[in-house]
Amino acid sequence: MNLKSIMLLSILSSFALLTGFILLYFIPVTRPNIPGFPFQITGGALIGSNLENNSGIVWGQSFNIEIMQKYDVTLRNAQFTVLILNFPTSGVVISGLEDKETFTIEGPLKSRLELTGKNRNGRIIQISNVPDDGSSIKFLTMGDTQGFSDLYEEMISSKEAVESSFILHLGDITASGDKESLQNFQNISERSKIPIYTTPGNHDLKSSNSTEFYEMYFGNAEYFFEYKGFLFISLNSSTGYYSENSFSFLSELLSEFPKKPKVIFTHIPIFDPRPGEDHALINLTQSTRMLTLLNNTNVKAVISGHIHFFNHTIFNGIHFITSGGGGAYLYETPEDGGFHHFAEITINTDTQELTVSTIPLTKLEQETDIIVLKDAVSRIFSLEDILSEFTFASGNSSFQNQYDNWRANGSYIGIRISDLLETVGGMSTNQWLTVDSWDGLTSNFSYSVVYPNSTWYQIQGDMVLAFSFDGLVVPDYVDGYRIVFLPPDGSYSNEDCKNTSSPNEGWNVYPSAGFRWVKYVYSLSINGGG
């Protein structure tokens, strides 16, 4: 990437931020559900409201949305507006409107429906989509985009999307669950011609605020909708296990609709289909309990992401589909399902038989330039510059993740972050380092981490920007450039991370050593007081 491209990227980013601010100010789409809003919504989530002008924004979570106007004597006959997003714009049927009330459909490029009328206490307005009479359901699945929006946009603009009824996103929408990344995903999703139903992944609910942010844009993590006689059920497995509320939610649905065929979509698989691997629910007890619950309940499929590959396994008559090829680093070879893809699933509603095919996505191009910035000073280093201008740091290392599993064990070669920063004048003690990645993740590091004292250095070792892992060099090293720590014992544990984290960063933001091993790095910038 040349300097011109970097400047263009900066300008576009600034414009996007300004545009986002304008939208936030005039259209309160980022505001959470405000108590006292005079409508009760079912089949969708209230993601924005303005009590001053009696308006609201709803994100569709089904093909049937019901708006019940609550009793409020002060608002009787008051004008109201409800904007409905993520709802199919063809085959719309509405009941409960009165004369001179309007219902405007904007499509087909955006699923937007705007309802305008006057408040009538206790009135119910129903908005439904009537599907065609065909005897099949065709939908798409994608998981683990983790901020790689190019591949997501490729899917929603594909011919397969035009021919399908909806999309199930299987979680890890973002790399870090921050508000900006979730809003960006929603903005892109609004360009889809068909609804997109999401379930959260562990990356989407990383921080203490992530659940609030996710619900702010996409509503509750657990919900269901019906389409052509099938129930589609979102379950929240983002923590690595199902809560008692999740088991109760599913059990009640299974009991209430015993004869209806069902499809469950969730992020983390119940079991890992790869022999000897365990990238699934956090323990065998959870897996066994869920499999037992699903037995003889007319569940036809469980669709998940989390494992970055594709797999289709039939067990006890249930289709277990893993579709985690939305952009994140792949876990397997292409021959074993490790390729970027989305899946197309077709269900024959007469026979209830299910077929699955995969559509490969464009290969991600690896960038090999690093940008270092401080105030008005910037440097761009190509891989050739890095190999010729710096002294390398090397060693074996690995990190411990939030589930206490050890990952990425191997031999690393890189350059010390402190050496890179010195090319633009270095850091002062009251400044911090911001690391940006191509997948949208932004991470902050304090001066004490970049320039550790002797005590911290004995715990964490050098903080390195690795360009090589086990002999592979970027772009063949697909995780690189990557932030790596090289402690003396070769193991960067959660305890090490905790003991070398300053306030408001590291362990104090997200309790995992792996969170600091940032992948796909393209920019290092120094911020704060000089």
N, C-alpha and C positions, 0 to 999 in steps of 0.2 A: 504494500500500500504506500503510495507516494504522498508527499506533503500536501499536494492539491486535494487528494482524496480525503486526507485527514481534516483539512480545513472545511471541505464540503460536508463531511460527516458532522463536524462541530456545529456548522451553521444549521444543518437539518435538525440536529438534536436540540439546539436552542429554539428553533421554530416549533418543534414538537412540544417542548416544554411550555412555550408561550401559548400555543394553541390549547394545550391541556389545561392551562390556568384559566383561559377564557371560558372553556367548556365547564370547568368546575365552578366558575363564578356565576355563569348565567344558567346553566343546566345542572342541577345538583345531583348528577348521576352517582357521585362518589359518597353521598351521605347515607349513613345506615338508616334502617327503619326507625322513624321518629314516633315515639309514643304519642297518641292522640290523633294520628292521621285518620280521617273519617271514613276509611274503607278497610274492609277485611278481604284479603286476597287469598284464594286457594288455587292451586295449580300453577302458581308463579310466586316470585319473591319481590317484595317492595324494596328496590335498591336506591330509590331517591324520592324525596318528597319536599314540598314547599308549602307549609301551612298558610303562608300569607296569601297565596293565590289558589289554594285548594287544588294543587296538582301533584301528580305522582308518576313515577317511572317503575315499570314492572318488567322483570326478566322472566320470560316464560320457562317453566319447568315441566310442561305437559302440553298436550294438544287440546286441553279444555281448561279454560281459566274462568273463575267465578269472582265477580266483584260485588260484595255486599256492602251497601252504604249503611254505616252505623247511625244510631240515633244521636242527633246533635241539633237541638232546637235552634241554635245560633247559625247553623249552616243550611237550614231548610231553604230550598230553592236557590242556593248559592251556585254559581257557575263552577264547574270542575273540569279538569282535563287529566286523562290518564294515557300515558304513552306506553305501549306494550312492545318490548323488544324480544327477539329470539322466538318468534311465533310464525308459522307458515302463512304466507300471504295468499295462497290459493285455497279455494274451498272453504272460505270463512263463513260461518253461520253465527248470527248474533241474535239474542233475545233479551227483552227487557227495556229496549230503548223507547222513548216517547217521540212524538212529533217534534220536528225541528232540532232534534239531537243528531249529531253527526258521528260517523265512524269512517275514518280516512285510512286507506291502505297505501303504503309506499313500498313499491317493489318493482321488479323482482330482485334488484341488487341488494336491498336491505330488508330484513324482516321487521318492519315497523308498522304498527297500527296505532292510530290516535283516536281516542274516544272523547267527545266533548258533549256535555249536557248540564243538567241541573240536578242538585242533590235532592233525593226523595228518601226520607228516613226509612230504613228497612228494605229498600228496593234491592233486588238481585239482578245483576246483568251477567249473562253467560256468553262467553266467546268460545266457539268450538271450531275445530278443523275437521271437515268430513273427508276421510281418505277415499281414494278410488276403490272400485269394487274388485280390484285384482286379488288373486289368491296368493300373493306373496308379499313379504316385507323385505325390503332391501335397505341396509344402513351401513355406515362406515365406522371404523374404530381407529383411534390413534392414541398412543400413550407416550409419555416421556419426551415431550418437545423441549422442556427445560429452557425455554427462551429462544430456541432456534425457530424464529417465526417464518423464515423463508420456506421451510418444508411444510409447515402448517398451512401457509397460504397456497402452496402448491396443491395440497389436498383439497381445500375448500373451493378451489377454482377448477378442479379436474372434471372431466366428463362423467366420472363415476359419481361425483357429488351431485351433478345435475340430475342423474338418473336415480338418486337415492332419496329416502324420506327424511333422514336425520343422521346426525353424527354423534357418537359417544366418545368423549375424550376421557381417557382412563387415568388421568392424574399426572402429577409432575408437569403441570402447565408451565411453571416457572422454575427458575433455579433456586430462588430464595424466598418466595412468597411475599415479596415487598409490594407495596401498593402500586407503584409505577408499573411493575411488570404485569400485574394482574389487570390493570387498566388497559395496558397495551394489548394484551391478549383479547380482552373484551372488545376493544376497538376493531381489531382484525376480525373477530367473530361476527361483528355486525355486518361485515361484507359478505357473509355466507348467504346463499339463497335458501338454505334449509336450516332448521334449528340445530343447535349444538348443546348437548346435555353433558355436563361435567361431573366428575367425582374427584375429590382432592387427593393428592399424593403427599408423601412425606416432605418433599421439597416445598410444596405449596403451604404447608402449615409448620414452617421451620421455627419462626420466632414467636414470642409471646403475643404479638399482635396479629399474627398471620390468620388465625381463625376469624377474627373480626374483619380483616381485609377481604378474605375469601367470601364470606357471607355478604359483605358490602356489595360485591359485584355479581355473585352467582347464587346467592340464597343458601338455604340449608344444604349441608353435605349429604343428608339422607332424605330421600324422597322417592316417589315412584310415579310413573305415568302409564296409561294404557294406550295401545295402538293395535287395531285390528284383532282384538281379543287377547293379545299378549300383554303381560305386565313386565315393565322394565324397571328394575329396582337398583338405585344407587346406594351402596353401603360404604361407610367411611372406615377405611383400613389404614389411614395415613400414619398412625402411630406404630404400626406393626402388629396390632392386635385389634380385635373387636371389643368394644365396651359392652357392658351389660345392657345399656340402652340400645345398642346396635342389635344384639341378639333378640331383645324384646320386640324391637321394630320389625325385624324380619319374621319372627315367630308369629306375630299378630297378622301380618300379611299372608303368610302361608296358611294360617287357620281361616282367615276371612275369605280367601279365594282358593280353596283347595283344588278346584277343577281347572282353573285358568293356567295355561302354560306361562312360564316365567323365564326371564333372562336377568341375571344379576351382573351389574358392572361395578367394579371396584378397582383400587389401585394395586394392592399387594396380593399376589396369588395365594390361594389356600395352601398349595404345595408347590415346590420347585420341580418341574418335570425333568430336569437334568439329573442323571444319576450322580449321587454323592454331593450335590450342591444344596444349599439351604437358604437361598435368597427369597424367602416367602414369609408367612406369618411367623411371629417371633418365637413361638414354641409349638411343639407337637400337640399339646393339650388343646390349643386354639384350633389347630387344623382338624383334629379329630372331632372336636365338638361341632365345628361348622359342617363337616362332611356328614356327620350323623344327623344334624338338623335338616340337611337338604335331601336326605334319603326318602324316596317315595313321596315327593311333594310337587311333582310335575315341573321341577326346575329343568329347563332344557339346556341352559348354557350359563357358565360363569366366565366373564371376560375381564381380564386384568392387564396391567402393564408391569412396571417396576423392574422386571428383568428385561434388559435392553436387547431383545431379539423376538423372533416369532416362533410360536409353538402351538400345535393343535393336538390335544390328547383327549380321548374319550375314556371316562372312568365311571363305572356304575351307571352307564347310560347317559351321563351328563357330558356335554362338550366343554372342556376347559381350554380356553383360548388365551394365549399371552401375546399381546401386540404392543411391544415397547420400543418400536423403531422410529419414533417421531423426531429424532434429532440428537439425542444424547449419545455419548460414547457407547459403542456396541460391545456386548459381552462375549459374543461367539463369532466364529468364522461364518462367512456367507453360506457355506454348505450346511451349517448347523443352525441357520435361522438368523444369523447376525448381519442384517442389512436394514437400511432405513426404508421404511414402508408405512403404508396404512392398509388395513384389511377391509375387504368388502364381504359382508355376511348377508346371505339370503335365506329366509325362512319360508317354507311352503306352509301356508296357514291351514290347508286341508289335511296334509299328512303330518305337519309339525316337524318335518325333516329340515335340517340345517346344513348349508354348504358354506365353505369359507375359501376365499382366494386372497392373495396379497398383491398389492400394486407397489413396485419399487419406487422410491423417491430419488431425486437427483442427489448425487454424492456431494457432501459438504466440502467446500474448498477450504483448506487450512491456510491461514495467514501466517507469514513468517517475519513480520515486522513488529517491533516493540516501540511504543511511544512513551517517552519519559517527559513529564511536564512539571514546571514550578513557576507560578505566576506567568510572566510573558515569555519565559525561557522554555524551549522544547527541543528535544532531540529524538530523532527516529533512527533506530538501529535495525539493520537487516541482519539476517542470520550470519552472513559473511562478516559483518562488522563485529558481531558478538564473538565469533570464533577467532577473530584476529586481534581484538583490542583488549580483551579482559583475561585476567587470571581465573582459572576454573576452581570450583569447589566440588568435591565428589565424595561419595560414600553410599553405603547401604542404609536404607531406611524404610519405614512403613508407618501407617497411622492407625489409630483406633477410632471407629465410628460411634454413632450414638447408640448402637445396639451392642457395643463392646466387642465387635468383631474387628479383626485386623485386616487391613486392605493395602494394596499397592506396594507390597514388599518387593524390593529389588534394588538395583544399582543405579544411582542418579549422578548426572553431571550437569552443572549449571554455573551461574555467576551469582555472586553475593548481591542481594538487593541493595545493600549499602553502597557497593561499588557503582551500581547503575545510577543511584540517586546522586552520587557525588559529581556526575557529569553535568548536573544542572544546579549545583551548589549545595546539595545535601539538605538534611532536615535539622530543625532546632527542636528542643525538648517539648515545646508546646504545640508542635505541628503533628499531623498524622498523615499516613500514607493511604491513598485510596487506590484499590486495584479493580480494574474493570475487565470483564470477560465477554467473549463473543456470545455467550448464551444469556446475557443480560444480568448476571450476578455482579454485584458491587460489594466489596469487602473493605473494611478499614483496619489499619494496624497502627499501633502507637509507636512513638519514638523508641520506647524501651524494648519493643520486639525487634525492630529493625537494627538498633544499635544496643544489644543486650549487655548488661554489666556482667561481671564474672560469675555471679550466682545464677543468673538466668541463662547465661551461655552454657553452663554445665548441664542445664536441664534441656534446653531446646536446640543448642548448637547453632550453626549458621542458618539464616533465612536465605533461601536460594531460589532463583528463577531457573528451574530445570528445563533444559532443551533436549536432554537425552535420558532414556530409561532402558536399562538392559540392552544397550547397544543401538537402540533405535533413536534417530534424531528427527526433530520436527522437519517436515510434516508427517513423516512416517510414525513418529511418536505422537499419536493422535490426541493425547491428553495435554500435550504441551502447547505453548509454554505453561509451566505449572509452578505454583508456589509450593516449595518443599522445605521441610526442616530436617537438619542432619544432626540429631543429638548424639552424644558420645556412645550411647548404648545401641544406637541404630533403631530405636523404637520410640515414636512420638505418641505417647499415651494420652488418654483423656486427663489424667492427673497432671501430666506435663503441661498440657494446654491450660488447665485451670490455674496452675502455679506460675504461669508466665503470661497471664492476660491482664491488661490494664482495665480500669473502669470503662464501660461502654464499648468494649470490643472483645473479640475472641470468645472465651468461655462464657463471659457475662452477657453475650448477645445470643449465642446458641451453644449449648453444652455438648460440643463434639470436637475432638481434635481434627477430624476429617473436614470440618467446615472451613478450616484455615488452609487446607491444601487446595487452593483455588485452581481450577482447570481453565484452559482456553484463554489465557491472559493476553491482552493486547495493549493495555495502557496502565502506567504507573504515574500517579500524580500526587504532589505534595500540597497539602491544604492546611489552613489555619494560620495563626499569627506567626510572624517572622521572628 
